[in-house]
Amino acid sequence: MRNKTTLILIVTLAVTLFAGAALAQSLKDRMIARKPAVAALLAQGAVGENNQGYLEFRGAKKQADVVAAENQDRATVYRAIARKTGTTPDLVGQRRAAQIAETAPSGTWLQKPDGGWYQK
């Protein structure tokens, strides 16, 4: 009975690890596929990068489904990083926002920590 329980535990762990890796790859694939649409929205000024690491509308809500999906996947990534590093998703998002601000192309709308917006 003990060997059977151990085997079930090992199989469950293996399935969980494989499923986690598959989900992570799926998330990565979705974000890569969405990248051109997100870049276009940023270039148009329809959205900006807020100080929490998410896209935020700055005008007409063009492609709201793309923005919602991107923000949902970013939230998933931030939660995973927070669990791994022992911090909060909010802090991970704020740190990511700072990284985005550094590397964003000219013309991108960015939100300062105080909430004000500027165009890089």
N, C-alpha and C positions, 0 to 999 in steps of 0.2 A: 504494500500500500504506500509506503514511504517513497519508493522508487517511482511509482506512478504519479504521486503528488509532485515530486521533484521534476519529472518529465513535463508535466502539465505547466508548471511554473516556468520552466525554460522555454517551452514553446510559446507561451503567452508573452514572455519577455521578448523573444525574437520577433514575433508578429508585431508587437507594439513598436519596437525599434524600427522595423522595416516600414510600418505604416507612417511613423513619424518622419522618416527620411523621404518617403514618397510624397507626403503632404508638404514638406519643406520644398521639394523640387517643384511641385505643382504651383506653390505660391511664387517661387522664383520665376517660373515660366510665365505666369500671369503678369507679373510686374514687368518683365522684359517685353512681353507682347504689348503692354499698355504704354510703354515708354514713349513711343513717337507721338501718341495722342496727348499724353501729359506734357511733353515738351512743346507741342503746338499750342496748347492752352496757356502755358506759361509765357511763351513768346508773344502771344496775342494780348497778354495782360488780363485775360478772363479770370485767371486764378493767380494767386501768389502763394509763397511758402510762409506759413505762419510760424510764430515763435514756439510752437509745440511740436513741430515736425510734420505737420499735415498741410494738405492743400486747402486753400480757402478761396471762395469766390470773391472777386473784386468787382464784378460787373454782372452782366447777364449770365444766367446759369446754363452755359453751354455744356453739353455732354455731362450732365449731372451724374449719370450712371458710371462714367469713367472715374470721375472724382470720388464718388462714394466707394467704388471698388478699390481704388488706390489707397484711400484713407483706411479702409477696413484692413487691407493687407499690411499697411504700415503699422497699424495697431497690433496686429498679430505678431509681427516681427519685434516690435518694442516690448511686448509682453514676454516673448521668448528670451530676449536679451536681458531683460530685468530679472527673470527667474535665474538665468545663468550667472549673473553678476551680483545678485543680492541687493538690487536697488528697485526703484519703482519705474513703471512704464512712462510716467510723466517725465521723470528725470532723463530717461533714455531719449524720449522725444525731443526734449529741450536741447540735449547735447547734439542730437542729429540735426536739429534746426540750425545750430551754430555751424556745423560742418557744411550743411547745404548752403548757408549764406556765404561761406568762404569760396565755394567752388561754383556757385551759380553763374551763368553767363550774364553779360551786361544786358540790361533791360528787364531782368527778372524782378518782380515785386517781392519784397521781403518784409517781414514784420520784426521790428525791434523788440527787445525784451519788455519795454514799457508799453507795447501795444501799437505804437505808431508805425506807419508803413513808409517805405522808401523804395525807390527804383534803383537798382544797382547800375 
